[in-house]
Amino acid sequence: MASLLRSILSIFSGKVVGILISLVFTPILVRIISQAQYGLYASVLAGFGIVTLLSKGGLFDATRKTVAEHIDNPTEISSVISTSLLLSVIYGLIATALVFLSLRLEIVPSRYTPYVWVLTGAILFTNVFAIVKGAFYGLQKESVGEVLNIARRLIYTAGALSLAYIGYDVVGVFAAYAFSFLLLSISGAVVLTRYSSFGLPGRDDLVTYGRGISTFGGYQLVGGLSAMLLYRTDILLVEFFKGGTFTALYQSAITPAEMIWFVPSAIQMAFLQHTASLWSSDQIDEINENIQTGVKYAVLSLTLFGVGLVVLAEPFLTAYFGPEYTDATTTLQVLVFGTFFFGITRVIVPVFQAAGWVRHTELITFGALILNVLLNVTLIPRYGIIGAGIATGLSYVAIFVGNVTLWKYSPFDIVPLRWAGKLAMTQGIFAVLFLGLVRFIDLSPWPSLLVFPLLGLVLFLGINITAGYVPTQPAQPYLKRAKRFLS
């Protein structure tokens, strides 16, 4: 448990820093480039995200899982990392060649061509960076992987804003993006040599580990691609049906909506390698305990940030993106509802995958993707970005329902219904009280964002500490020190 907690805190810290970087990056970017350019940026990045996901072949998850299964054998770890790196380079070169071919054959629309040329150079290095980060995760050195990722994001942010400001616009943003992966993939590989040796794998390594890594990665690719399309198909379809301005509005809604699941995301990233280790040792009871704890903290965090974002959606969009983005308020509120359920799902899915149920989880995600596409195609032409929000929100709920159903048939204990009902009721009390508080006190956007989050946090902690969901024991030593200091 201590090792798992340390991993979660490392990943959580990285997520928090990443969000803080985004909180600085996005408001500045939307004020440097036009709304139409921001819509173009969102569309191209969504499409390129799909390309890089395909090129990685699910190797990030396969690497961290396989390394974790052999964590007590340095020789096997070296063989796993070497095999994964070779596979990532092969996948990256194939993907790069296919993108170049698409550009030559003019399959890519001409308006996207300059940006795709710039981004294509990053494909190979995104693959290498994923393996390096996955190796650190598997070694349970998640803090090192997060430091590398934060460094990459800082370089990207500084370079992108600088190049956009001096007149390179979206091309400059993507050039900085490609350079950040080039620099940190090389630097990360150098750092990794301090923890494990690796090189060109031998034939025996490829036979022993290659098939298992590529197979698990292939299943992860199906689910990962379905999830990526689930996140990005709505953006691409809004661009297709409504154009760049509406895409910018939708991007302004979905960006903060996806931020609320950063705590479940941290838990998810730690659970796969830790559960793989526990599953190989047949420690089912500890896995069950981890699941219930993970679900509790996922619900708590999603409630705190989700309720705050729903209630303060309009002032948040006004202050963060600008007054011209407030038309996305309703869409943001709809999306938060869906991301709440999807955030809970993110905690339990890696447990199933570590236990060999990867095909089942990916099938559920693929089914939700089909539902998402059908709903988006139906609703966007008629209802615009609100229709896209409804379609994506319902798809997230479908994933939740599917995985809870799978949970009932899995080897793991589902959380007690009474326990879940009490937890949900407590969070519902907070939501109602906080909504009433905001409606009772009328403030302009900036004062709202300064006053209400703090009041909401106090209210949230008061309710959940009283209900016993937020423990106070870890804070007792600090409270005693503060009391002695004040006295």
C-alpha positions as CSV (number, residue, x, y, z in Angstrom):
1,M,0.0,0.0,0.0
2,A,2.9,2.4,0.8
3,S,4.4,1.7,-2.6
4,L,1.1,2.2,-4.3
5,L,0.4,5.5,-2.4
6,R,3.9,6.8,-3.3
7,S,3.3,6.0,-7.0
8,I,-0.1,7.7,-7.0
9,L,1.3,10.8,-5.3
10,S,4.1,11.0,-7.8
11,I,1.7,10.8,-10.8
12,F,-0.8,13.0,-9.0
13,S,1.9,15.7,-8.5
14,G,2.8,15.5,-12.2
15,K,-0.9,15.8,-13.2
16,V,-1.3,18.9,-10.9
17,V,1.8,20.6,-12.4
18,G,0.6,19.7,-15.9
19,I,-2.8,21.3,-15.2
20,L,-1.0,24.4,-13.8
21,I,1.0,24.6,-17.0
22,S,-2.2,24.3,-19.1
23,L,-3.8,27.0,-17.0
24,V,-1.0,29.3,-18.0
25,F,-0.6,28.1,-21.6
26,T,-4.2,28.1,-22.9
27,P,-5.4,31.6,-21.9
28,I,-2.2,33.1,-23.3
29,L,-2.4,31.1,-26.5
30,V,-6.1,32.0,-27.2
31,R,-5.1,35.7,-26.8
32,I,-2.2,35.4,-29.2
33,I,-3.9,33.5,-32.0
34,S,-7.4,34.1,-33.3
35,Q,-10.4,32.0,-32.4
36,A,-10.4,30.4,-35.9
37,Q,-6.7,29.5,-35.5
38,Y,-7.4,28.0,-32.1
39,G,-10.1,25.9,-33.7
40,L,-7.6,24.8,-36.4
41,Y,-5.0,24.0,-33.7
42,A,-7.6,21.8,-31.8
43,S,-8.6,20.0,-35.0
44,V,-5.0,19.2,-36.2
45,L,-3.9,18.2,-32.7
46,A,-6.9,15.9,-32.4
47,G,-6.1,14.2,-35.7
48,F,-2.4,14.0,-34.9
49,G,-3.2,12.5,-31.5
50,I,-4.9,9.6,-33.3
51,V,-1.8,9.1,-35.6
52,T,0.6,9.0,-32.6
53,L,-1.6,6.7,-30.7
54,L,-1.6,4.2,-33.6
55,S,2.1,4.5,-34.0
56,K,2.8,3.7,-30.3
57,G,0.9,0.4,-30.7
58,G,-0.1,0.3,-27.0
59,L,3.6,-0.2,-26.1
60,F,3.5,2.3,-23.2
61,D,1.0,0.2,-21.2
62,A,2.6,-3.1,-22.3
63,T,6.1,-1.9,-21.2
64,R,5.1,-0.8,-17.8
65,K,3.0,-3.9,-17.1
66,T,5.7,-6.3,-18.3
67,V,8.5,-4.5,-16.5
68,A,6.4,-4.6,-13.3
69,E,5.9,-8.4,-13.7
70,H,9.7,-8.9,-13.7
71,I,10.7,-6.1,-11.3
72,D,12.9,-8.4,-9.2
73,N,15.1,-9.5,-12.2
74,P,17.3,-6.7,-13.7
75,T,18.3,-8.9,-16.6
76,E,14.7,-9.5,-17.7
77,I,13.9,-5.9,-17.2
78,S,16.7,-4.9,-19.6
79,S,15.5,-7.4,-22.2
80,V,11.9,-6.1,-21.9
81,I,13.0,-2.4,-22.3
82,S,15.3,-3.3,-25.2
83,T,12.5,-5.2,-27.0
84,S,10.0,-2.5,-26.4
85,L,12.3,0.2,-27.7
86,L,13.0,-1.8,-30.9
87,L,9.3,-2.3,-31.5
88,S,8.6,1.4,-30.9
89,V,11.2,2.4,-33.4
90,I,9.8,0.0,-36.0
91,Y,6.2,1.2,-35.4
92,G,7.4,4.8,-35.5
93,L,9.2,4.5,-38.8
94,I,6.2,2.7,-40.4
95,A,3.8,5.4,-39.2
96,T,6.1,8.2,-40.4
97,A,6.4,6.6,-43.8
98,L,2.6,6.3,-44.1
99,V,2.0,9.9,-43.2
100,F,4.6,11.1,-45.7
101,L,2.9,8.9,-48.3
102,S,-0.5,10.5,-47.4
103,L,1.0,13.9,-47.9
104,R,2.5,13.0,-51.2
105,L,-0.8,11.6,-52.4
106,E,-2.6,14.7,-51.1
107,I,-4.9,12.6,-49.0
108,V,-4.5,15.1,-46.2
109,P,-6.6,18.3,-46.9
110,S,-4.4,21.1,-48.1
111,R,-5.3,23.4,-45.2
112,Y,-3.7,21.0,-42.8
113,T,-0.6,20.1,-44.9
114,P,1.9,22.6,-43.5
115,Y,1.1,21.6,-39.9
116,V,1.2,17.9,-40.6
117,W,4.7,18.3,-42.2
118,V,5.9,19.8,-39.0
119,L,4.3,17.2,-36.7
120,T,5.4,14.2,-38.7
121,G,8.9,14.7,-37.5
122,A,7.8,14.0,-34.0
123,I,6.2,10.6,-34.5
124,L,9.3,8.5,-33.9
125,F,10.4,10.5,-30.8
126,T,6.9,10.3,-29.2
127,N,7.3,6.6,-29.5
128,V,10.7,6.5,-27.8
129,F,9.5,8.9,-25.1
130,A,6.5,6.6,-24.4
131,I,8.8,3.6,-23.8
132,V,11.1,5.6,-21.6
133,K,8.3,6.8,-19.5
134,G,6.6,3.4,-19.4
135,A,9.9,1.8,-18.2
136,F,10.1,4.2,-15.3
137,Y,6.5,3.5,-14.4
138,G,7.1,-0.3,-14.5
139,L,10.2,0.2,-12.3
140,Q,7.8,2.1,-9.9
141,K,10.0,5.2,-10.5
142,E,7.0,7.2,-11.6
143,S,8.4,10.4,-10.2
144,V,11.3,10.3,-12.7
145,G,8.8,9.8,-15.6
146,E,6.7,12.6,-14.4
147,V,9.7,15.0,-14.1
148,L,10.6,14.2,-17.7
149,N,7.1,14.8,-18.9
150,I,6.9,18.1,-17.0
151,A,10.2,19.2,-18.5
152,R,8.8,18.4,-22.0
153,R,5.6,20.4,-21.4
154,L,7.5,23.4,-20.1
155,I,9.7,23.4,-23.2
156,Y,6.7,23.0,-25.4
157,T,4.8,25.8,-23.6
158,A,7.6,28.3,-23.6
159,G,8.6,27.5,-27.2
160,A,5.0,27.5,-28.5
161,L,4.0,30.8,-26.9
162,S,7.2,32.5,-28.0
163,L,7.0,31.3,-31.7
164,A,3.3,32.2,-31.8
165,Y,3.9,35.6,-30.4
166,I,6.6,36.5,-32.9
167,G,4.3,35.6,-35.8
168,Y,4.7,31.9,-36.6
169,D,1.1,31.3,-35.2
170,V,0.0,27.6,-35.3
171,V,3.0,26.4,-37.2
172,G,5.2,27.7,-34.4
173,V,3.1,26.0,-31.8
174,F,3.5,22.6,-33.5
175,A,7.2,23.1,-34.2
176,A,7.7,23.6,-30.4
177,Y,5.6,20.5,-29.8
178,A,7.8,18.4,-32.1
179,F,11.0,19.8,-30.6
180,S,10.0,19.0,-27.0
181,F,9.6,15.3,-27.9
182,L,12.9,15.2,-29.7
183,L,14.8,16.7,-26.8
184,L,13.1,14.8,-24.0
185,S,13.1,11.4,-25.7
186,I,16.9,11.5,-26.0
187,S,17.4,13.0,-22.5
188,G,15.0,10.5,-21.0
189,A,16.8,7.5,-22.6
190,V,20.1,8.8,-21.1
191,V,18.5,9.1,-17.7
192,L,17.1,5.6,-18.0
193,T,20.6,4.1,-18.4
194,R,21.1,5.0,-14.7
195,Y,18.4,2.6,-13.7
196,S,18.6,-0.2,-16.3
197,S,20.8,-1.2,-19.1
198,F,19.3,-1.7,-22.6
199,G,20.4,-2.0,-26.2
200,L,19.6,-4.0,-29.3
201,P,17.7,-7.1,-28.2
202,G,18.8,-10.5,-29.2
203,R,16.7,-13.1,-31.0
204,D,15.9,-14.9,-27.7
205,D,14.6,-11.6,-26.2
206,L,12.3,-11.0,-29.1
207,V,11.0,-14.6,-29.0
208,T,10.5,-14.5,-25.2
209,Y,9.0,-11.0,-24.7
210,G,8.2,-9.6,-28.2
211,R,5.0,-11.5,-28.7
212,G,3.6,-10.8,-25.3
213,I,4.4,-7.1,-25.4
214,S,3.1,-6.6,-28.9
215,T,-0.1,-8.7,-28.2
216,F,-1.0,-6.8,-25.0
217,G,-0.1,-3.6,-26.7
218,G,-2.3,-4.5,-29.6
219,Y,-5.3,-5.0,-27.3
220,Q,-4.4,-1.7,-25.6
221,L,-4.2,-0.1,-29.0
222,V,-7.8,-1.1,-29.8
223,G,-9.1,0.3,-26.5
224,G,-6.8,3.3,-26.6
225,L,-7.8,4.2,-30.1
226,S,-11.4,3.8,-29.2
227,A,-10.9,6.1,-26.2
228,M,-8.9,8.6,-28.2
229,L,-11.6,8.7,-30.9
230,L,-14.1,9.0,-28.1
231,Y,-12.3,12.1,-26.9
232,R,-11.6,13.6,-30.3
233,T,-14.3,12.4,-32.8
234,D,-16.6,15.1,-31.4
235,I,-14.0,17.8,-32.1
236,L,-13.4,16.6,-35.6
237,L,-17.2,16.3,-36.4
238,V,-17.9,19.7,-35.0
239,E,-15.2,21.0,-37.3
240,F,-16.8,19.1,-40.2
241,F,-20.3,20.2,-39.6
242,K,-19.9,23.7,-38.0
243,G,-16.5,25.1,-38.8
244,G,-13.5,26.5,-36.9
245,T,-15.3,29.0,-34.6
246,F,-17.6,26.4,-33.2
247,T,-14.7,24.0,-32.8
248,A,-12.9,26.5,-30.7
249,L,-16.0,26.9,-28.5
250,Y,-16.3,23.1,-28.1
251,Q,-12.6,22.8,-27.3
252,S,-13.0,25.5,-24.6
253,A,-15.7,23.3,-23.0
254,I,-14.1,19.9,-23.3
255,T,-10.6,21.1,-22.0
256,P,-11.7,22.0,-18.5
257,A,-14.3,19.1,-18.4
258,E,-11.4,16.6,-18.9
259,M,-9.3,18.3,-16.3
260,I,-11.6,17.2,-13.4
261,W,-10.5,13.5,-13.8
262,F,-6.8,14.2,-13.0
263,V,-7.0,12.4,-9.7
264,P,-8.7,9.2,-11.1
265,S,-6.2,9.5,-14.0
266,A,-3.3,9.4,-11.5
267,I,-4.8,6.4,-9.7
268,Q,-5.4,4.7,-13.1
269,M,-1.8,5.2,-14.1
270,A,-0.5,3.6,-10.9
271,F,-3.0,0.7,-10.7
272,L,-1.9,-1.2,-13.8
273,Q,1.6,-2.0,-12.8
274,H,0.8,-2.4,-9.1
275,T,-2.2,-4.7,-9.7
276,A,-0.1,-6.7,-12.2
277,S,2.4,-7.4,-9.4
278,L,-0.3,-8.2,-6.8
279,W,-2.2,-10.4,-9.3
280,S,0.9,-12.5,-10.1
281,S,1.2,-13.0,-6.3
282,D,-2.5,-13.9,-5.9
283,Q,-3.1,-11.1,-3.5
284,I,-6.8,-10.6,-4.3
285,D,-7.8,-9.1,-1.0
286,E,-5.3,-6.3,-1.3
287,I,-6.5,-5.6,-4.8
288,N,-10.1,-5.4,-3.6
289,E,-9.1,-3.0,-0.9
290,N,-7.2,-0.8,-3.4
291,I,-10.3,-0.7,-5.7
292,Q,-12.6,0.5,-3.0
293,T,-10.1,3.1,-1.8
294,G,-9.5,4.2,-5.4
295,V,-13.2,4.5,-6.1
296,K,-13.8,6.6,-2.9
297,Y,-11.1,9.1,-3.7
298,A,-12.2,9.2,-7.4
299,V,-15.7,10.1,-6.4
300,L,-14.5,12.7,-3.8
301,S,-12.2,14.5,-6.3
302,L,-14.7,14.4,-9.2
303,T,-17.4,15.8,-6.9
304,L,-15.2,18.6,-5.6
305,F,-13.9,19.8,-9.0
306,G,-17.0,18.7,-11.1
307,V,-19.6,20.5,-8.9
308,G,-17.4,23.6,-8.8
309,L,-17.0,23.7,-12.5
310,V,-20.7,23.1,-13.2
311,V,-21.8,25.9,-10.9
312,L,-19.1,28.3,-11.9
313,A,-19.0,27.4,-15.6
314,E,-19.8,30.8,-17.0
315,P,-17.4,32.9,-14.9
316,F,-14.7,30.3,-15.5
317,L,-15.0,30.5,-19.3
318,T,-15.2,34.3,-19.1
319,A,-12.0,34.6,-17.1
320,Y,-10.1,31.7,-18.6
321,F,-10.9,31.9,-22.3
322,G,-12.5,35.3,-22.6
323,P,-16.1,36.6,-22.9
324,E,-16.4,35.3,-26.5
325,Y,-16.3,31.7,-25.2
326,T,-19.3,31.9,-22.8
327,D,-21.5,30.4,-25.4
328,A,-19.9,27.0,-24.4
329,T,-21.3,27.2,-20.8
330,T,-24.1,24.7,-21.3
331,T,-21.9,22.4,-23.3
332,L,-19.3,22.4,-20.5
333,Q,-22.0,21.6,-17.9
334,V,-23.3,18.7,-19.9
335,L,-19.7,17.3,-20.5
336,V,-18.9,17.4,-16.8
337,F,-21.8,15.0,-16.1
338,G,-20.4,12.5,-18.4
339,T,-16.8,12.9,-17.4
340,F,-17.8,12.3,-13.7
341,F,-18.9,8.7,-14.6
342,F,-15.9,8.2,-16.9
343,G,-13.6,9.3,-14.2
344,I,-14.8,6.6,-11.9
345,T,-14.4,4.0,-14.7
346,R,-10.8,5.0,-15.1
347,V,-10.0,3.6,-11.6
348,I,-11.4,0.1,-12.2
349,V,-10.4,-0.5,-15.8
350,P,-6.6,-1.0,-15.2
351,V,-7.4,-3.6,-12.5
352,F,-9.3,-5.7,-15.1
353,Q,-6.5,-5.3,-17.7
354,A,-3.8,-6.3,-15.3
355,A,-5.8,-9.5,-14.5
356,G,-6.1,-10.4,-18.2
357,W,-9.5,-8.9,-18.9
358,V,-8.1,-6.4,-21.4
359,R,-10.2,-7.7,-24.4
360,H,-13.4,-7.2,-22.4
361,T,-12.6,-3.6,-21.4
362,E,-11.5,-2.6,-24.9
363,L,-14.7,-4.1,-26.4
364,I,-16.8,-1.9,-24.1
365,T,-14.8,1.2,-25.1
366,F,-15.2,0.3,-28.8
367,G,-18.9,-0.1,-28.3
368,A,-19.1,3.3,-26.7
369,L,-17.1,4.8,-29.6
370,I,-19.7,3.5,-32.1
371,L,-22.5,5.0,-29.9
372,N,-20.6,8.3,-29.7
373,V,-20.1,8.5,-33.5
374,L,-23.8,7.8,-34.2
375,L,-25.0,10.3,-31.6
376,N,-22.6,13.0,-32.8
377,V,-23.6,12.6,-36.4
378,T,-27.2,12.8,-35.3
379,L,-27.1,15.6,-32.8
380,I,-24.4,18.0,-34.0
381,P,-26.1,19.1,-37.2
382,R,-29.3,19.9,-35.2
383,Y,-28.0,21.1,-31.9
384,G,-24.4,22.2,-32.5
385,I,-21.9,21.9,-29.8
386,I,-24.5,21.1,-27.1
387,G,-25.4,18.1,-29.2
388,A,-21.7,17.1,-29.3
389,G,-21.6,17.4,-25.5
390,I,-24.7,15.3,-25.0
391,A,-23.3,12.6,-27.3
392,T,-20.0,12.4,-25.6
393,G,-21.5,12.5,-22.1
394,L,-23.8,9.7,-22.9
395,S,-21.0,7.6,-24.3
396,Y,-19.0,8.1,-21.1
397,V,-22.0,6.9,-19.1
398,A,-22.2,3.9,-21.4
399,I,-18.6,3.0,-20.6
400,F,-19.3,3.2,-16.9
401,V,-22.4,1.0,-17.1
402,G,-20.5,-1.6,-19.2
403,N,-17.5,-1.8,-16.8
404,V,-19.7,-2.0,-13.7
405,T,-21.5,-5.0,-15.4
406,L,-18.1,-6.5,-16.2
407,W,-17.1,-6.0,-12.5
408,K,-19.9,-8.2,-11.4
409,Y,-18.5,-11.1,-13.4
410,S,-14.8,-10.5,-12.5
411,P,-12.8,-12.1,-9.7
412,F,-12.9,-8.9,-7.7
413,D,-15.5,-7.8,-5.1
414,I,-17.8,-5.0,-6.2
415,V,-18.2,-2.2,-3.7
416,P,-21.2,-2.7,-1.4
417,L,-24.3,-0.9,-2.6
418,R,-25.0,0.6,0.8
419,W,-21.5,2.0,1.0
420,A,-21.8,3.5,-2.5
421,G,-25.3,5.0,-1.8
422,K,-24.0,6.7,1.4
423,L,-21.0,8.1,-0.5
424,A,-23.2,9.4,-3.3
425,M,-25.8,10.9,-0.9
426,T,-23.1,12.8,1.0
427,Q,-21.7,14.3,-2.3
428,G,-25.2,15.2,-3.3
429,I,-25.7,17.2,-0.1
430,F,-22.5,19.1,-0.9
431,A,-23.6,19.8,-4.5
432,V,-27.0,21.2,-3.4
433,L,-25.5,23.4,-0.6
434,F,-22.8,24.8,-2.8
435,L,-25.2,25.6,-5.6
436,G,-27.5,27.4,-3.2
437,L,-24.5,29.4,-1.8
438,V,-23.5,30.6,-5.3
439,R,-27.0,31.5,-6.3
440,F,-27.5,33.4,-3.0
441,I,-24.4,35.5,-3.4
442,D,-24.3,37.4,-6.7
443,L,-20.7,38.2,-7.7
444,S,-19.0,39.2,-11.0
445,P,-16.8,36.6,-12.8
446,W,-13.4,37.3,-11.2
447,P,-14.6,37.7,-7.6
448,S,-16.6,34.5,-8.1
449,L,-13.5,32.6,-8.9
450,L,-11.6,34.0,-6.0
451,V,-14.3,33.6,-3.4
452,F,-16.5,30.5,-4.2
453,P,-13.8,27.9,-4.7
454,L,-12.4,28.5,-1.3
455,L,-15.9,28.5,0.3
456,G,-16.7,25.3,-1.6
457,L,-13.5,23.6,-0.4
458,V,-14.3,24.5,3.2
459,L,-17.9,23.2,2.8
460,F,-16.7,20.1,1.0
461,L,-14.1,19.2,3.7
462,G,-16.6,19.9,6.5
463,I,-19.2,17.6,5.1
464,N,-16.8,14.8,4.1
465,I,-14.8,14.9,7.3
466,T,-18.0,14.7,9.3
467,A,-19.1,11.7,7.2
468,G,-15.7,10.0,7.7
469,Y,-14.6,10.0,4.0
470,V,-11.7,12.4,4.5
471,P,-9.4,11.2,7.2
472,T,-7.9,13.8,9.6
473,Q,-5.1,11.6,11.0
474,P,-2.4,12.7,8.5
475,A,-3.0,16.3,9.3
476,Q,-2.9,15.9,13.1
477,P,0.9,16.4,13.5
478,Y,0.7,19.7,11.5
479,L,-2.3,20.9,13.4
480,K,-0.5,20.3,16.7
481,R,2.5,22.2,15.5
482,A,0.3,25.1,14.4
483,K,-1.5,25.1,17.7
484,R,1.8,25.2,19.7
485,F,3.1,28.0,17.4
486,L,0.0,30.1,17.9
487,S,-0.1,29.5,21.6
